[in-house]
Amino acid sequence: MIDLLIYQLHLIALAYTFSKYWKMEGLKAAFMSITLALLVFLICWTMSATLSYYIYPSEYNNIYFSNNTLSLILILYPEYLYYKNFVFNK
């Protein structure tokens, strides 16, 4: 359930990024910016998923919190830094 909230936050951030770059620099820059944001998300999620399987035992998985939830929570701070430095400061 927490996973869904985090995914929705990512979709909102992607929509904001796309619309901001589309207004400022055009359609090509908007697609490049969301491509870069998706690349950052996928790379960070892959690395944090590996880490979360070592940290969080699979016996504790339930419908509300699982290994994937932990991995998504672990990438919130690096993505926050990405959006703060490259999207919101422009």
N, C-alpha and C positions, 0 to 999 in steps of 0.2 A: 504494500500500500504506500509506503514511503517512496518506493521506486517511482511510482506514477507521479507523485508530486515533483520529484527531482527531474523526471523527463519533461514534465510540463514547464518547469523553470527553464530548461534548456531550449525548448521550443520558443518560449517567449523571448529569450535572449537572442536566438537566431533570427526571429522575426524583427526584433529591434535593430540588430546589426544589418540585416538586409535592407530595411527601409532607410536607415541612416546613410549607408553608403550609396544607396540608389539616389537619394536626394542630393548628396554632396558630390559624387564623382561619376555617377552613371550606372548602367545595368551591368557592365562587365566587372566593375569594381565590387558591386554588390554580390555577384556570384563568387568572385574570388574571396571575398571576406567570409562568406558562409562556408566555403570550401575549407578555408584555413581553420575556422572555428570547429568544423566537424572533424578535421584532421587532429586538432589538439584534443578534442573530446575522445576520439577513438584511441589515440595513442595513450593518453592518460588513463582511460578506463581499462585498457588491456594490461597496463603495468600495475594498476591498483587492484585489479581482479586477482592477479597472481599473488600479490601481497596479502589480500584479504583472505584467501584460502589458507594461508599459513597462520594468520592471526586468529581468525574466527572459526571455532570448531563447527563442523557440519551437524553435530547433534543439536545445536542450539537454533537451527533454522526453523522458522515458522512463517506464517502468512504475512506477518508485519515486518519482520527483519530477517534478512538472509545475508549470505556472502555478497551477493550483488548489491544489496543496499549499502553495505559497508564500503564496497568499492566505489559506489557513486558518491557517498559522503566524503571519502578520501580525496576525490578529485574536485570537490567544490572549491577549495582554497586555491589550487593552481589555476583553475578556470576563472575564479574571481580576479586573480592577478592579471590574467590575460585580458579579460574584458576591461578591467580598470585601466591598464596601460595602453591598450590598442584600440578600444572602441569608445569608451566614455571620455577620454582625454582629447579626442579629435574635434 
